Amino acid sequence: MGTKIEKHGEPDKTYDKGSGLLTIVRKFKVTGKYTTKAQLEGSEIHLAFETPDPEHSDCLLASQGIDGSESVDAQKSILVRTYVQLPVNLVDTVQLGSDLITYSESGLKQVEQRFVVRRGHVLTGDVGTTTGAAGDINDLILSGNGFAERGKVSAVVVKRWAEPGLIDSSEVVGPASLPGTKRLTYVSQGVPFYPVIDTDPDPDEWVPASTGTMPDTKAKLVAKNNGGVNGFARYTRTYLVSADPTKTIEGVKYTYDDFVNIDVPGTIECKAETVAMTGIDLDLSSTSSTGSIAELDVTPKTKTEIGVTVTIEITTAPPAGTARAFNIDALNCAVSVKHQNLRQGAGATVTWGSDTNRMSGTGYSQAFSASVALRHYPGYYFLNAGATGEISYIGRAWYEVVNNKIGTEQTLPSRQQSILSASGSDAAAYAAAYNTTGLVDQKPRPVFVTLDGTVYWEIIKWTVT
């Protein structure tokens, strides 16, 4: 007995409410050899998947099988063939139902779409970058893309869209080294957030009001984290800002008065001091010797306390070298001290002649000595360039004998000189180098570095006006 197949009733035709696609179910009575599922598969009445429907060529065979109870000896069965309408091309999609719209706990919009596609369809769109262009998904970002079902003929594609926006924000005080600042942290999806100043109604706070690349130079990025970098990204950004939006991170943070010890330079003055002494002449009369001695009048350098203004400033500019007030390091002088002595005295006395005509003569001796010393005075300046002192006196006097008579008085003078010569910083150099107003001292130190490499410096300055 051969196999006989004949139409069994009228086909059932239904249209999907969501997609509008047609589904056709056709039933056939099978009599004879192939009446079980095992016998049907591989037989001449078992059609290939995607075989077009006899009446609707855009409907393709999606499934076929034996309906009803089966037995090994069964000679009659009902063959059911189901045809479904599919998109014409592999790239085409037909949406199943309407967009499913929900909102996350952060109030951000989410949309889910389902599509029927043909087997072999290739997913389109890049998760995290593709943006919706119209309707419920306008300006939303593709956050998920995949197959929910994949059959022999058709498949179901699920696309999920999410609104980019802020998920969470926090505010904490800034680092202790940067007073008057705070940290603002934003957690967002789809696009990073940055802070801008709230100008409505009052510019008195920071608000996360924009996305993308931050244009406001008052905020500096100090930390970042990117989650899901190969898909729908989640961004965490931390910014350092001034606690007062009308100000910047930089600027003078504190000002107060204090006292400091400053150096007062010493002075060097070269003087000539007058000296005098009374002596006795050969005739036992009084005689006076006068002159001068060079002396060095040194006023020591000291310290004194003065009032100053202290400022603590934050800046991104490295501190430059600045001339200091009350700086005695630039003052330095030296004094050459020279002594020289010339001493003359009588030498041997020679007597000759007879008792009635006796004569005598005396020679002389002299000695010269000199010394030089150089004295250095760092932190000093000289008031005058030098001084010279000199003393001249009769070193020896005597009478010579001529013809048994006392002859002419003979004298030998002596001299003593002291010479001071100053060099280095004089009063003009003191006036030019030793400022009594301006910057007394400063102490810079780097206190913070942002992600772009900006270095913030703390500079403490002591100034006097």
C-alpha positions as CSV (number, residue, x, y, z in Angstrom):
1,M,0.0,0.0,0.0
2,G,1.5,3.4,-1.0
3,T,1.3,6.7,0.9
4,K,-1.6,8.9,0.2
5,I,-1.8,12.6,1.4
6,E,-4.8,14.8,1.0
7,K,-6.0,18.2,2.4
8,H,-7.7,18.0,5.7
9,G,-10.1,20.9,6.2
10,E,-9.4,24.6,5.5
11,P,-6.2,26.3,6.5
12,D,-6.2,28.4,9.6
13,K,-4.9,32.0,8.9
14,T,-4.1,34.4,11.8
15,Y,-2.4,37.8,12.0
16,D,-0.1,38.5,15.0
17,K,-1.5,41.5,17.0
18,G,1.9,42.9,17.7
19,S,3.6,42.5,14.3
20,G,0.7,42.0,11.9
21,L,2.5,39.1,10.3
22,L,0.4,36.2,8.8
23,T,0.6,32.6,10.2
24,I,-1.0,29.8,8.1
25,V,-1.6,26.3,9.5
26,R,-2.4,23.6,6.9
27,K,-3.5,20.1,7.8
28,F,-3.2,17.0,5.7
29,K,-4.5,13.4,6.1
30,V,-1.7,10.9,5.5
31,T,-2.6,7.3,4.7
32,G,-0.2,4.5,4.1
33,K,3.5,4.0,4.6
34,Y,4.7,7.3,6.4
35,T,2.3,7.9,9.2
36,T,4.6,8.3,12.3
37,K,7.0,11.1,13.1
38,A,9.9,8.7,12.7
39,Q,8.7,7.5,9.3
40,L,7.9,11.1,8.2
41,E,11.3,12.6,8.6
42,G,13.4,12.1,5.6
43,S,10.5,10.9,3.4
44,E,9.3,12.5,0.2
45,I,6.4,14.2,1.9
46,H,8.7,15.9,4.5
47,L,9.3,19.4,3.0
48,A,12.4,21.5,3.7
49,F,12.2,24.4,6.1
50,E,11.6,27.8,4.4
51,T,9.5,26.2,1.7
52,P,7.1,28.9,0.5
53,D,3.3,28.5,1.2
54,P,1.4,27.4,-2.0
55,E,-0.8,30.5,-1.8
56,H,1.4,33.1,0.0
57,S,4.9,33.0,-1.2
58,D,6.1,35.4,1.6
59,C,5.1,32.8,4.2
60,L,7.7,30.1,4.7
61,L,7.5,26.7,6.3
62,A,8.5,27.0,9.9
63,S,7.5,23.6,11.3
64,Q,5.7,20.3,10.3
65,G,4.8,17.2,12.3
66,I,2.3,14.5,13.0
67,D,-0.7,15.5,15.0
68,G,-2.5,13.0,17.2
69,S,-1.6,9.7,18.8
70,E,0.8,7.4,17.1
71,S,1.5,3.7,17.0
72,V,3.9,1.5,15.2
73,D,1.1,0.0,13.0
74,A,-0.7,3.3,12.6
75,Q,-1.9,3.7,9.0
76,K,-3.5,7.1,9.3
77,S,-2.2,10.4,10.7
78,I,-2.7,14.2,10.4
79,L,0.3,16.1,9.1
80,V,0.4,19.7,10.2
81,R,2.4,22.3,8.4
82,T,2.9,25.8,9.8
83,Y,3.9,28.7,7.5
84,V,4.9,32.1,8.9
85,Q,5.3,35.4,7.2
86,L,8.8,36.9,7.5
87,P,10.7,40.0,6.4
88,V,11.7,39.8,2.7
89,N,15.4,40.3,3.3
90,L,17.9,39.2,6.0
91,V,18.5,42.8,7.1
92,D,14.8,43.7,7.4
93,T,13.0,43.6,10.8
94,V,9.4,43.6,11.8
95,Q,8.7,44.9,15.4
96,L,6.7,42.7,17.7
97,G,4.2,44.9,19.6
98,S,4.9,48.4,20.9
99,D,7.9,49.8,22.7
100,L,8.1,48.7,26.3
101,I,8.9,51.9,28.3
102,T,10.1,51.8,31.9
103,Y,12.0,54.2,34.2
104,S,14.9,53.3,36.4
105,E,15.3,54.2,40.1
106,S,17.3,57.2,39.0
107,G,14.4,58.4,36.8
108,L,16.1,57.6,33.5
109,K,14.0,56.3,30.6
110,Q,14.5,52.7,29.4
111,V,12.9,51.2,26.2
112,E,12.8,47.6,25.1
113,Q,12.0,46.6,21.5
114,R,11.4,43.1,20.0
115,F,11.7,42.3,16.3
116,V,11.1,39.3,14.1
117,V,13.8,38.6,11.6
118,R,14.8,35.9,9.2
119,R,17.2,33.2,10.2
120,G,20.7,34.5,9.3
121,H,20.0,38.0,10.4
122,V,23.1,40.0,11.5
123,L,22.7,42.2,14.5
124,T,23.1,45.9,13.8
125,G,24.1,48.8,16.1
126,D,26.9,49.3,18.5
127,V,26.1,49.0,22.2
128,G,27.1,52.2,24.0
129,T,27.5,54.4,20.9
130,T,24.4,54.0,18.6
131,T,21.9,56.7,19.4
132,G,18.1,56.5,18.7
133,A,16.9,59.0,16.1
134,A,13.1,59.2,16.6
135,G,10.1,58.2,18.6
136,D,10.4,56.7,22.0
137,I,14.1,56.1,21.6
138,N,15.1,59.5,20.4
139,D,18.5,60.5,21.9
140,L,18.6,57.2,23.8
141,I,21.7,55.1,23.6
142,L,21.7,51.4,22.7
143,S,22.4,49.5,25.9
144,G,21.6,45.9,24.9
145,N,21.4,44.0,21.6
146,G,20.8,40.3,21.1
147,F,18.6,37.3,20.1
148,A,15.9,36.2,22.4
149,E,14.9,33.2,20.2
150,R,16.6,31.6,17.2
151,G,14.6,29.0,15.3
152,K,15.0,27.1,12.0
153,V,13.4,29.9,10.0
154,S,13.0,33.0,12.2
155,A,14.5,34.7,15.2
156,V,13.5,37.3,17.7
157,V,15.9,40.3,18.3
158,V,15.7,42.3,21.5
159,K,17.1,45.8,21.6
160,R,17.3,47.8,24.8
161,W,17.7,51.5,24.9
162,A,18.7,53.7,27.9
163,E,18.6,57.4,28.5
164,P,22.1,58.9,29.3
165,G,22.0,60.7,32.5
166,L,23.1,61.1,36.1
167,I,22.7,58.2,38.4
168,D,24.3,59.5,41.6
169,S,26.2,62.5,43.0
170,S,28.1,63.3,46.1
171,E,29.9,66.2,47.7
172,V,32.8,66.1,50.3
173,V,35.2,68.6,51.6
174,G,38.4,69.1,49.6
175,P,41.9,68.2,50.8
176,A,43.3,70.0,53.8
177,S,46.1,71.3,51.8
178,L,43.7,73.2,49.6
179,P,41.4,75.1,52.0
180,G,38.1,76.5,50.7
181,T,37.6,73.6,48.2
182,K,35.4,70.6,47.9
183,R,35.1,67.4,45.8
184,L,32.1,66.8,43.6
185,T,31.6,63.2,42.3
186,Y,29.1,62.3,39.6
187,V,28.1,58.7,38.6
188,S,26.4,58.6,35.2
189,Q,25.5,56.3,32.4
190,G,26.0,56.8,28.7
191,V,28.0,60.0,29.0
192,P,30.2,61.6,31.7
193,F,28.9,64.6,33.7
194,Y,30.8,67.7,34.8
195,P,29.8,70.6,37.1
196,V,28.8,74.1,36.2
197,I,27.6,77.0,38.3
198,D,23.9,77.3,39.0
199,T,22.9,80.8,37.8
200,D,19.2,80.6,38.4
201,P,18.1,82.1,40.6
202,D,21.3,82.7,42.5
203,P,24.9,81.8,41.6
204,D,25.5,80.2,44.9
205,E,26.0,76.5,44.2
206,W,27.4,73.9,41.8
207,V,25.0,71.7,39.9
208,P,25.6,68.8,37.4
209,A,24.0,70.5,34.4
210,S,25.9,69.4,31.4
211,T,27.7,66.5,29.8
212,G,30.7,65.8,27.5
213,T,33.9,67.8,27.7
214,M,34.0,70.2,30.7
215,P,34.6,73.9,29.6
216,D,34.6,75.5,33.0
217,T,38.2,76.1,34.2
218,K,37.1,76.6,37.8
219,A,36.7,72.8,38.1
220,K,39.6,70.4,37.8
221,L,39.2,66.6,37.2
222,V,41.1,64.7,39.9
223,A,39.7,61.1,39.5
224,K,37.8,59.1,37.0
225,N,36.6,55.6,36.4
226,N,35.0,54.1,33.2
227,G,32.9,51.0,33.6
228,G,31.7,48.9,30.7
229,V,34.2,50.6,28.4
230,N,33.3,48.2,25.5
231,G,29.6,48.7,25.8
232,F,27.1,50.9,27.5
233,A,29.5,52.9,29.7
234,R,29.1,53.9,33.3
235,Y,31.2,56.9,34.3
236,T,32.5,58.1,37.6
237,R,34.1,61.6,37.7
238,T,35.4,63.5,40.6
239,Y,36.2,67.2,40.3
240,L,37.9,69.6,42.6
241,V,36.2,73.0,42.9
242,S,36.1,76.1,45.0
243,A,33.5,75.9,47.8
244,D,32.5,79.4,46.6
245,P,31.5,79.2,42.9
246,T,32.4,82.8,42.4
247,K,36.0,82.0,43.2
248,T,38.6,79.7,41.8
249,I,40.7,77.1,43.5
250,E,43.7,79.4,43.4
251,G,44.1,82.6,45.3
252,V,44.9,84.0,48.8
253,K,43.3,81.8,51.4
254,Y,44.4,83.3,54.7
255,T,46.0,86.6,55.8
256,Y,47.1,87.5,59.3
257,D,49.7,89.5,61.3
258,D,52.7,88.1,63.0
259,F,56.2,88.9,64.2
260,V,59.5,87.7,62.9
261,N,63.2,88.3,63.7
262,I,65.2,90.0,61.0
263,D,68.9,90.6,60.6
264,V,70.3,94.1,61.0
265,P,73.7,94.5,59.3
266,G,76.8,95.6,61.1
267,T,78.8,98.7,60.2
268,I,82.5,99.4,59.9
269,E,83.9,102.9,60.4
270,C,87.5,103.9,59.9
271,K,88.7,106.6,62.3
272,A,91.9,108.5,63.1
273,E,92.1,109.1,66.9
274,T,94.3,112.0,68.0
275,V,96.9,111.2,70.7
276,A,99.5,113.4,72.6
277,M,102.2,112.8,75.2
278,T,104.5,115.2,77.1
279,G,108.2,114.5,77.4
280,I,111.5,116.2,78.6
281,D,114.0,117.9,76.3
282,L,117.8,117.8,76.8
283,D,117.5,121.1,78.7
284,L,115.0,119.4,81.0
285,S,112.2,121.5,79.6
286,S,108.9,119.9,78.7
287,T,108.2,118.9,75.1
288,S,105.0,117.5,73.6
289,S,104.6,114.8,71.0
290,T,101.3,114.6,69.1
291,G,99.7,112.5,66.3
292,S,96.9,110.1,65.5
293,I,96.2,106.4,65.5
294,A,93.8,104.7,63.0
295,E,91.2,102.7,64.7
296,L,88.3,100.5,63.5
297,D,84.9,101.2,65.0
298,V,82.8,98.0,64.6
299,T,79.1,98.0,65.3
300,P,78.1,94.3,65.4
301,K,75.2,92.9,63.3
302,T,72.2,92.1,65.4
303,K,68.6,90.8,65.2
304,T,65.4,92.6,65.9
305,E,61.7,91.8,65.9
306,I,59.3,93.4,63.4
307,G,55.7,93.1,62.5
308,V,54.8,91.4,59.2
309,T,51.8,90.3,57.2
310,V,51.5,86.6,56.5
311,T,49.6,85.4,53.5
312,I,48.9,81.8,52.4
313,E,48.3,81.5,48.7
314,I,47.4,78.6,46.4
315,T,48.7,79.0,42.8
316,T,49.5,76.9,39.8
317,A,52.5,79.0,38.9
318,P,55.8,77.8,40.4
319,P,57.2,80.5,42.7
320,A,59.9,82.7,41.2
321,G,63.0,83.9,42.9
322,T,62.3,87.3,44.5
323,A,64.7,89.7,46.2
324,R,64.2,89.5,50.0
325,A,63.9,92.4,52.4
326,F,66.3,92.6,55.3
327,N,68.7,90.3,53.5
328,I,72.2,90.8,54.8
329,D,73.7,88.0,52.7
330,A,74.4,90.5,49.9
331,L,76.5,92.6,52.2
332,N,80.2,91.8,52.8
333,C,83.2,94.0,53.4
334,A,86.9,93.6,54.3
335,V,89.3,95.9,56.0
336,S,93.1,96.0,55.5
337,V,94.9,96.9,58.7
338,K,98.5,98.1,58.0
339,H,101.1,99.1,60.7
340,Q,104.6,100.5,59.9
341,N,107.3,101.8,62.3
342,L,110.5,103.6,61.6
343,R,112.7,103.9,64.7
344,Q,116.0,105.9,64.7
345,G,118.6,106.0,67.6
346,A,122.1,106.9,68.4
347,G,124.9,104.6,67.4
348,A,128.5,104.4,68.9
349,T,130.2,107.6,70.0
350,V,133.8,108.3,68.9
351,T,136.0,110.7,70.8
352,W,139.4,112.1,69.5
353,G,141.8,114.9,70.0
354,S,143.9,116.0,73.0
355,D,142.9,117.1,76.4
356,T,142.8,120.7,75.2
357,N,141.1,120.0,71.9
358,R,138.8,117.1,72.4
359,M,136.0,116.3,69.9
360,S,133.4,113.6,69.6
361,G,131.0,112.2,67.0
362,T,128.1,109.8,67.3
363,G,126.6,107.6,64.6
364,Y,123.0,106.4,64.4
365,S,120.9,103.3,63.9
366,Q,117.4,102.8,62.5
367,A,114.9,99.9,62.3
368,F,111.8,99.6,60.1
369,S,109.0,97.2,60.7
370,A,105.6,96.7,59.1
371,S,102.6,94.3,59.3
372,V,99.4,93.9,57.3
373,A,96.2,92.0,58.3
374,L,93.0,91.5,56.3
375,R,89.8,91.2,58.2
376,H,86.5,90.0,56.7
377,Y,83.1,91.1,57.9
378,P,80.2,89.2,56.2
379,G,76.9,91.0,56.8
380,Y,78.6,94.3,57.3
381,Y,79.1,97.5,55.2
382,F,81.6,100.3,55.7
383,L,80.8,103.9,56.3
384,N,84.0,105.3,54.9
385,A,86.8,103.9,52.8
386,G,89.7,104.3,55.2
387,A,91.8,106.3,57.7
388,T,95.5,107.0,58.4
389,G,97.1,107.7,61.7
390,E,100.7,108.9,62.2
391,I,102.9,109.7,65.2
392,S,106.3,111.5,64.8
393,Y,108.6,112.0,67.8
394,I,112.3,112.6,68.8
395,G,113.6,109.1,69.2
396,R,117.1,110.2,70.5
397,A,118.8,113.6,71.3
398,W,122.4,114.4,72.4
399,Y,125.1,117.0,72.3
400,E,128.4,116.6,70.5
401,V,131.7,117.9,71.9
402,V,133.7,120.3,69.8
403,N,136.9,121.9,71.1
404,N,136.2,120.7,74.6
405,K,132.9,122.4,74.4
406,I,129.3,121.1,74.1
407,G,128.3,121.6,70.6
408,T,125.1,121.5,68.6
409,E,122.2,119.4,69.8
410,Q,121.7,116.4,67.6
411,T,118.3,114.6,67.2
412,L,116.9,111.5,65.5
413,P,113.1,111.4,64.8
414,S,111.0,108.2,64.8
415,R,107.6,107.6,63.0
416,Q,104.7,105.2,63.5
417,Q,101.9,104.9,61.0
418,S,98.6,102.9,61.0
419,I,96.5,102.7,57.8
420,L,93.0,101.3,57.4
421,S,91.6,100.5,53.9
422,A,88.0,99.2,53.6
423,S,86.6,97.4,50.5
424,G,83.4,95.6,49.5
425,S,79.9,96.8,50.4
426,D,79.7,100.5,51.2
427,A,76.7,102.7,52.2
428,A,75.5,102.9,48.7
429,A,75.5,99.1,48.3
430,Y,73.6,98.8,51.6
431,A,71.0,101.2,50.4
432,A,70.6,99.2,47.1
433,A,70.7,95.7,48.6
434,Y,69.1,95.9,52.0
435,N,65.4,96.6,51.5
436,T,63.3,97.5,54.5
437,T,60.0,96.8,52.7
438,G,58.6,94.0,50.6
439,L,59.0,90.2,50.8
440,V,60.8,89.0,54.0
441,D,60.6,85.3,53.2
442,Q,58.5,82.7,51.4
443,K,58.1,78.9,51.7
444,P,56.6,77.2,48.6
445,R,55.6,73.5,48.5
446,P,53.6,71.5,45.9
447,V,50.4,70.2,47.6
448,F,48.1,68.7,44.9
449,V,48.3,67.3,41.3
450,T,45.3,66.9,39.1
451,L,44.8,64.3,36.3
452,D,46.0,66.7,33.6
453,G,49.2,67.3,35.4
454,T,48.4,70.7,36.9
455,V,50.4,71.2,40.1
456,Y,49.0,73.3,42.8
457,W,51.5,75.1,45.1
458,E,51.0,76.5,48.5
459,I,53.1,79.6,49.1
460,I,53.4,81.2,52.5
461,K,54.8,84.7,52.4
462,W,56.0,87.1,55.1
463,T,55.9,90.7,53.9
464,V,56.4,94.2,55.4
465,T,55.1,97.5,54.1
